């Protein structure tokens, strides 16, 4: 799956792009999620945001096949608002956040 839509508590959907294992990411700000592959409904295990996705620590030790998906957001306010919406919707997910 190249793209995945993850809903926030507000009902808004956020589209994330699969980031291949071992591939370097561009040094750009954004949000990311780690989901368990094949889980239905989708199981989000990590929700994160960072100013530099190339330095992000995906931070999962989940059982099963976990996949990283990223969403590029240059504007800090947008990144933080989307992150908060996702965290509110997925309270069991591990949260990784770099502010600033």
MARPA-717875 format. One record per residue: residue in one letter; x, y, z of N, C-alpha, C in turn; residue number from 1; chain. Coordinates in Angstrom, 1 decimal, m for minus. Each point is the difference from the previous one (the first is absolute). Layout:
{node 'A'; {X; Y; Z}; {X; Y; Z}; {X; Y; Z}; NUM; 'A'},
...
//
This chain:
{node 'X'; {0.9; m1.2; 0.0}; {m0.9; 1.2; 0.0}; {0.9; 1.2; 0.0}; 1; 'A'},
{node 'X'; {m0.1; 0.9; m1.0}; {0.9; 1.1; m0.2}; {m0.5; 1.2; 0.9}; 2; 'A'},
{node 'X'; {m1.3; 0.1; 0.2}; {m0.6; 1.1; 0.8}; {m1.0; m0.6; 1.0}; 3; 'A'},
{node 'X'; {m0.1; 0.7; 1.1}; {m1.0; m0.4; 1.0}; {m0.7; 1.2; 0.6}; 4; 'A'},
{node 'X'; {m1.3; 0.0; 0.2}; {m0.7; 1.1; 0.6}; {m0.2; m0.4; 1.5}; 5; 'A'},
{node 'X'; {0.4; 0.9; 0.9}; {m0.2; m0.2; 1.4}; {m0.9; 1.1; 0.5}; 6; 'A'},
{node 'X'; {m1.1; m0.3; 0.7}; {m0.9; 1.0; 0.5}; {0.4; 0.5; 1.4}; 7; 'A'},
{node 'X'; {m0.3; 1.3; 0.2}; {0.3; 0.6; 1.3}; {m1.3; 0.0; 0.8}; 8; 'A'},
{node 'X'; {0.0; 0.5; 1.2}; {m1.1; 0.1; 0.9}; {m1.1; 0.9; m0.6}; 9; 'A'},
{node 'X'; {0.5; 1.0; m0.7}; {m1.0; 1.0; m0.6}; {m0.8; m0.6; m1.2}; 10; 'A'},
{node 'X'; {0.4; m1.1; m0.5}; {m0.6; m0.6; m1.2}; {0.8; 0.3; m1.2}; 11; 'A'},
{node 'X'; {1.0; 0.8; 0.0}; {0.8; 0.3; m1.1}; {0.9; m1.2; m0.4}; 12; 'A'},
{node 'X'; {0.2; m0.2; m1.3}; {0.9; m1.1; m0.4}; {1.3; 0.6; m0.5}; 13; 'A'},
{node 'X'; {1.1; m0.6; 0.4}; {1.3; 0.4; m0.4}; {0.6; m1.1; m0.8}; 14; 'A'},
{node 'X'; {0.5; 0.4; m1.2}; {0.6; m1.0; m0.9}; {1.6; 0.0; 0.2}; 15; 'A'},
{node 'X'; {0.4; m1.2; 0.3}; {1.4; m0.3; 0.2}; {0.6; m0.9; m1.1}; 16; 'A'},
{node 'X'; {1.2; 0.2; m0.3}; {0.7; m0.8; m1.1}; {0.9; m1.0; 0.7}; 17; 'A'},
{node 'X'; {0.0; m1.2; m0.5}; {0.9; m1.1; 0.5}; {1.4; 0.4; m0.2}; 18; 'A'},
{node 'X'; {0.8; m0.2; 1.0}; {1.5; 0.3; m0.1}; {0.7; m1.3; 0.0}; 19; 'A'},
{node 'X'; {0.7; m0.5; m1.0}; {0.6; m1.3; m0.1}; {1.1; m0.2; 1.1}; 20; 'A'},
{node 'X'; {0.0; m1.2; 0.6}; {1.0; m0.3; 1.0}; {1.4; 0.3; m0.5}; 21; 'A'},
{node 'X'; {0.8; 0.6; 0.8}; {1.4; 0.2; m0.4}; {0.3; 1.2; m0.9}; 22; 'A'},
{node 'X'; {m1.1; 0.6; m0.5}; {0.2; 1.1; m1.0}; {0.2; 1.3; 0.8}; 23; 'A'},
{node 'X'; {0.9; 0.8; m0.4}; {0.3; 1.3; 0.6}; {m1.2; 1.0; m0.3}; 24; 'A'},
{node 'X'; {m0.3; 0.8; 0.9}; {m1.1; 0.9; m0.2}; {0.6; 1.4; m0.2}; 25; 'A'},
{node 'X'; {m0.8; 0.8; m0.7}; {0.5; 1.4; m0.2}; {0.0; 0.8; 1.3}; 26; 'A'},
{node 'X'; {0.9; 0.9; 0.2}; {0.0; 0.8; 1.2}; {m1.1; 1.1; 0.0}; 27; 'A'},
{node 'X'; {m1.2; m0.4; 0.2}; {m1.1; 0.9; 0.0}; {m0.9; m0.3; 1.2}; 28; 'A'},
{node 'X'; {m0.8; 1.0; 0.4}; {m0.9; m0.2; 1.2}; {m1.2; m0.8; m0.4}; 29; 'A'},
{node 'X'; {m0.5; m0.7; 0.9}; {m1.3; m0.7; m0.3}; {m0.4; m0.9; 1.2}; 30; 'A'},
{node 'X'; {m1.1; m0.7; m0.3}; {m0.6; m0.9; 1.0}; {0.3; m1.4; m0.5}; 31; 'A'},
{node 'X'; {m0.1; m1.0; 0.9}; {0.1; m1.4; m0.4}; {m0.8; m0.9; 0.9}; 32; 'A'},
{node 'X'; {m0.4; m1.1; m0.6}; {m0.7; m1.0; 0.8}; {0.7; m1.4; m0.3}; 33; 'A'},
{node 'X'; {m0.1; m0.9; 0.9}; {0.4; m1.3; m0.2}; {m1.2; m0.9; 0.2}; 34; 'A'},
{node 'X'; {m0.4; m0.8; m0.9}; {m1.1; m0.8; 0.0}; {0.4; m1.5; m0.1}; 35; 'A'},
{node 'X'; {m0.9; m0.9; 0.5}; {0.3; m1.4; m0.1}; {m0.6; m0.4; m1.4}; 36; 'A'},
{node 'X'; {0.8; m0.6; m0.8}; {m0.4; m0.5; m1.3}; {m1.0; m1.1; 0.1}; 37; 'A'},
{node 'X'; {m1.0; 0.1; m0.8}; {m1.1; m1.0; 0.0}; {m1.0; 0.1; 1.1}; 38; 'A'},
{node 'X'; {0.2; 0.9; 0.9}; {m1.0; 0.1; 1.1}; {m1.3; 0.6; m0.6}; 39; 'A'},
{node 'X'; {m1.1; m0.5; 0.4}; {m1.3; 0.6; m0.4}; {m0.9; 0.0; 1.2}; 40; 'A'},
{node 'X'; {m0.5; 1.1; 0.4}; {0.3; 1.3; m0.6}; {1.4; 0.4; 0.2}; 41; 'A'},
{node 'X'; {0.5; 1.1; m0.6}; {1.4; 0.4; 0.1}; {0.3; 0.2; 1.5}; 42; 'A'},
{node 'X'; {1.2; m0.5; 0.4}; {0.5; 0.2; 1.4}; {1.2; 0.9; m0.1}; 43; 'A'},
{node 'X'; {m0.2; 1.2; 0.6}; {1.1; 1.0; 0.0}; {0.8; m0.3; 1.4}; 44; 'A'},
{node 'X'; {1.3; m0.2; m0.1}; {0.8; m0.3; 1.2}; {0.9; 1.1; 0.4}; 45; 'A'},
{node 'X'; {0.3; 0.9; m1.0}; {0.9; 1.2; 0.3}; {m0.6; 1.2; m0.8}; 46; 'A'},
{node 'X'; {m0.1; 1.1; 0.7}; {m0.3; 1.3; m0.7}; {1.1; 1.0; 0.4}; 47; 'A'},
{node 'X'; {0.5; 0.6; m1.1}; {1.1; 0.9; 0.3}; {0.1; 1.2; m0.9}; 48; 'A'},
{node 'X'; {0.7; 1.0; 0.4}; {0.3; 1.2; m0.8}; {1.4; 0.5; 0.3}; 49; 'A'},
{node 'X'; {0.6; 0.6; m1.0}; {1.4; 0.4; 0.1}; {0.3; 1.1; m0.9}; 50; 'A'},
{node 'X'; {1.0; 0.8; 0.2}; {0.5; 1.0; m0.9}; {0.9; m0.5; m1.1}; 51; 'A'},
{node 'X'; {0.4; m1.3; 0.2}; {0.9; m0.6; m1.0}; {m0.3; m1.5; m0.1}; 52; 'A'},
{node 'X'; {m0.8; m0.4; m1.0}; {m0.3; m1.4; m0.1}; {1.2; m0.9; m0.3}; 53; 'A'},
{node 'X'; {1.1; 0.6; m0.5}; {1.2; m0.8; m0.3}; {0.7; m0.5; 1.3}; 54; 'A'},
{node 'X'; {m0.3; 0.7; 1.1}; {0.5; m0.3; 1.3}; {m1.0; m0.7; 1.0}; 55; 'A'},
{node 'X'; {m1.2; m0.2; m0.5}; {m1.1; m0.6; 0.8}; {0.4; m1.4; 0.5}; 56; 'A'},
{node 'X'; {m0.4; m0.2; 1.3}; {0.1; m1.3; 0.6}; {m1.4; m0.6; 0.0}; 57; 'A'},
{node 'X'; {m0.3; m0.9; m0.9}; {m1.3; m0.6; m0.2}; {m0.5; m0.6; 1.3}; 58; 'A'},
{node 'X'; {0.9; m0.5; 0.8}; {m0.4; m0.4; 1.4}; {m1.0; m1.1; 0.1}; 59; 'A'},
{node 'X'; {0.1; m1.1; m0.7}; {m0.9; m1.1; 0.3}; {0.7; m1.3; 0.3}; 60; 'A'},
{node 'X'; {m0.6; m0.7; 0.9}; {0.4; m1.4; 0.2}; {m1.2; m0.9; 0.0}; 61; 'A'},
{node 'X'; {m0.9; 0.4; m0.9}; {m1.3; m0.7; m0.1}; {0.1; m1.4; m0.5}; 62; 'A'},
{node 'X'; {m0.8; m0.8; 0.5}; {m0.1; m1.4; m0.5}; {m0.6; 0.0; m1.4}; 63; 'A'},
{node 'X'; {0.5; m0.8; m0.9}; {m0.6; 0.0; m1.3}; {0.8; 0.9; m1.0}; 64; 'A'},
{node 'X'; {m0.5; 0.1; m1.2}; {0.7; 0.8; m1.0}; {m0.5; 1.5; 0.1}; 65; 'A'},
{node 'X'; {0.9; 0.9; 0.4}; {m0.3; 1.4; 0.2}; {0.5; 0.7; m1.3}; 66; 'A'},
{node 'X'; {m0.8; 1.0; m0.4}; {0.4; 0.8; m1.2}; {m0.1; 1.5; 0.4}; 67; 'A'},
{node 'X'; {1.0; 0.7; m0.5}; {0.0; 1.5; 0.3}; {m0.6; 0.7; m1.2}; 68; 'A'},
{node 'X'; {m0.8; 1.0; 0.3}; {m0.7; 0.9; m0.9}; {0.3; 1.4; 0.4}; 69; 'A'},
{node 'X'; {0.3; 0.9; m1.0}; {0.4; 1.4; 0.3}; {m1.0; 0.9; m0.7}; 70; 'A'},
{node 'X'; {m0.1; 1.2; 0.6}; {m0.8; 1.1; m0.5}; {0.8; 1.3; 0.1}; 71; 'A'},
{node 'X'; {0.3; 0.6; m1.1}; {0.8; 1.2; 0.0}; {m0.8; 1.2; 0.3}; 72; 'A'},
{node 'X'; {0.5; 0.8; 1.0}; {m0.7; 1.2; 0.5}; {1.0; 1.0; 0.4}; 73; 'A'},
{node 'X'; {0.2; 1.0; m0.9}; {1.0; 1.0; 0.3}; {m0.4; 0.9; 1.1}; 74; 'A'},
{node 'X'; {m1.3; 0.4; 0.1}; {m0.5; 0.9; 0.9}; {m0.1; m0.6; 1.4}; 75; 'A'},
{node 'X'; {0.7; 0.5; 1.0}; {0.0; m0.5; 1.4}; {m1.4; m0.1; 0.5}; 76; 'A'},
{node 'X'; {m0.8; 1.0; m0.1}; {m1.3; 0.1; 0.5}; {m0.9; m1.2; m0.5}; 77; 'A'},
{node 'X'; {0.1; m0.2; m1.3}; {m0.7; m1.1; m0.6}; {0.4; m1.4; 0.5}; 78; 'A'},
{node 'X'; {1.3; m0.1; 0.1}; {0.6; m1.3; 0.5}; {m0.4; m0.3; 1.4}; 79; 'A'},
{node 'X'; {0.0; 1.0; 0.9}; {m0.4; m0.2; 1.3}; {m1.5; m0.2; 0.2}; 80; 'A'},
{node 'X'; {m0.8; 0.7; m0.8}; {m1.5; m0.2; 0.0}; {m0.3; m1.5; m0.4}; 81; 'A'},
{node 'X'; {0.5; m0.4; m1.1}; {m0.2; m1.3; m0.5}; {0.4; m1.1; 1.0}; 82; 'A'},
{node 'X'; {1.2; 0.2; 0.6}; {0.6; m0.9; 1.0}; {m1.0; m0.1; 1.1}; 83; 'A'},
{node 'X'; {m0.5; 1.1; 0.6}; {m0.9; 0.0; 1.1}; {m1.3; m0.7; m0.3}; 84; 'A'},
{node 'X'; {m0.5; 0.2; m1.2}; {m1.2; m0.7; m0.5}; {0.2; m1.5; 0.0}; 85; 'A'},
{node 'X'; {1.1; m0.4; m0.6}; {0.3; m1.5; 0.0}; {0.2; m0.6; 1.3}; 86; 'A'},
{node 'X'; {0.7; 0.7; 0.9}; {0.2; m0.5; 1.4}; {m1.3; m0.2; 0.7}; 87; 'A'},
{node 'X'; {m0.9; 1.0; m0.2}; {m1.3; m0.1; 0.7}; {m0.8; m1.2; m0.5}; 88; 'A'},
{node 'X'; {0.1; m0.3; m1.3}; {m0.8; m1.2; m0.6}; {0.6; m1.3; 0.4}; 89; 'A'},
{node 'X'; {1.4; m0.1; 0.1}; {0.7; m1.3; 0.2}; {0.7; 0.1; 1.4}; 90; 'A'},
{node 'X'; {m0.7; m0.1; 1.1}; {0.6; 0.2; 1.3}; {1.0; m1.2; 0.4}; 91; 'A'},
{node 'X'; {m0.1; m1.1; m0.6}; {0.9; m1.1; 0.4}; {1.3; 0.0; m0.8}; 92; 'A'},
{node 'X'; {0.1; 0.9; m1.0}; {1.2; 0.1; m0.8}; {1.1; 0.7; 0.8}; 93; 'A'},
{node 'X'; {1.3; m0.4; m0.2}; {1.1; 0.6; 0.6}; {0.2; 1.4; m0.7}; 94; 'A'},
{node 'X'; {0.3; 1.0; 0.7}; {0.1; 1.4; m0.5}; {1.5; 0.4; m0.1}; 95; 'A'},
{node 'X'; {0.4; 0.5; m1.1}; {1.3; 0.5; m0.2}; {m0.1; 1.4; m0.5}; 96; 'A'},
{node 'X'; {0.5; 1.0; 0.7}; {m0.2; 1.4; m0.5}; {1.2; 0.8; 0.3}; 97; 'A'},
{node 'X'; {0.5; 0.7; m1.1}; {1.0; 1.0; 0.1}; {m0.6; 1.3; m0.3}; 98; 'A'},
{node 'X'; {0.0; 0.9; 1.0}; {m0.6; 1.3; m0.2}; {1.1; 1.0; m0.3}; 99; 'A'},
{node 'X'; {m0.4; 1.1; m0.6}; {1.0; 1.1; m0.2}; {0.0; 0.5; m1.4}; 100; 'A'},
//
